[in-house]
Amino acid sequence: MNTLTQQPVSTVLATLFADADATDALLRQQLSALSKEERDAFMQDAKSTNFKTFYGRAKDFHLAVSKDTAHLLYMLARSSNARTVVEFGTSFGVSTVHIAAALRDNGGGRLITTEFEPSKVAAAQRNLTAAGLVDLVEFREGDALVTLASALPDTIDLVLLDGAKALYPEVLRLLEPKLRAGGAVIADNADWCPEYLDYVRTSGRYLSVPFASDVEFSIKLGPYAAAH
C-alpha cells in the first residue's frame, strides 16, 4: 500500500480520471463538428504563440496526462527520492496529485505548480485539499515565464512540462540551472514542439527518449554551465 492507492487519494484520482475521460470525449465531439480547416487552426494555436486562445477555449477540459504517464511521474519521484518538483501546467491536478503522493511517501517535499487559468487553479486546489496533499503544493497562478522566473528551490529533482507546448524550451531554460544532474524532465505532447525535442536530443545536456506515444523522457547529464 502507498499514498497513491489509499483513501482519500484513490477516490479523488478515480473521479479526476473519469472527468478527464468525459471532457476528452466532449472535446473530440466538438472538434469533429468543425471543418478540417477550423480543426487545424484550433490545434495549431496549441502549438504556437497563440496558445492562450487555445487554452482559453479549453479551460473546461482536463487535457490531463495519461494514466501511464501519471504512474511514471509517481515512480520517478519515488525512485529518485525527490524532494523538490516543478510542474508547468496544473490543469485540474491529475499529475499534481500523483507527484504530491510521491512526495508524501518520500517523507515530504515541495511541489511548485503553475497554471495561468484561474478557474483551473481553484479546482486543482480543491482537488489537492480533498486528497489531503495540499500542504505539499505551492500554487502559482499566471504566466509561467513570470511565475517560474524567481523564488525557485536551490535544487530541482524532477520537472513536468504539460502546459503550453510552445513555451517548453523557455520554461526548461528557466529551470535548467536548478535542475540537478540526473534530474528528470517529463514533457507531455512534446512532439508538438520540435524546437524542444531538438534541444533535449541534440544539445548534449540531456539523454532523451520518447515514452509511450506522446511523452519525452529526459535526464540531465551534468552540471549546468552558462552559455558564453
Buried (B, 14 or more C-beta within 10 A) or exposed (E): EEBBEEEEBBEBBEEBBEBBEEBBEEBEEBEEEEEEEEBEBBEEBBBBEBBEBBBEBBBEBBBBBBEEBBEBBBEBBBEBEBBBBBBBBBBBBBBBBBBBBBBBBBEEBBBBBBBBBEEBBEBBBBBBBBBBBBEBBEBBBEBBBEBBEEEBBEEBBBBBBBBBBBBBBBBBEBBBEBBBEEBBBBBBBBBBBEEBBEBBBEEEBBEBEEBEEBBBBBBBEEEEEEEE
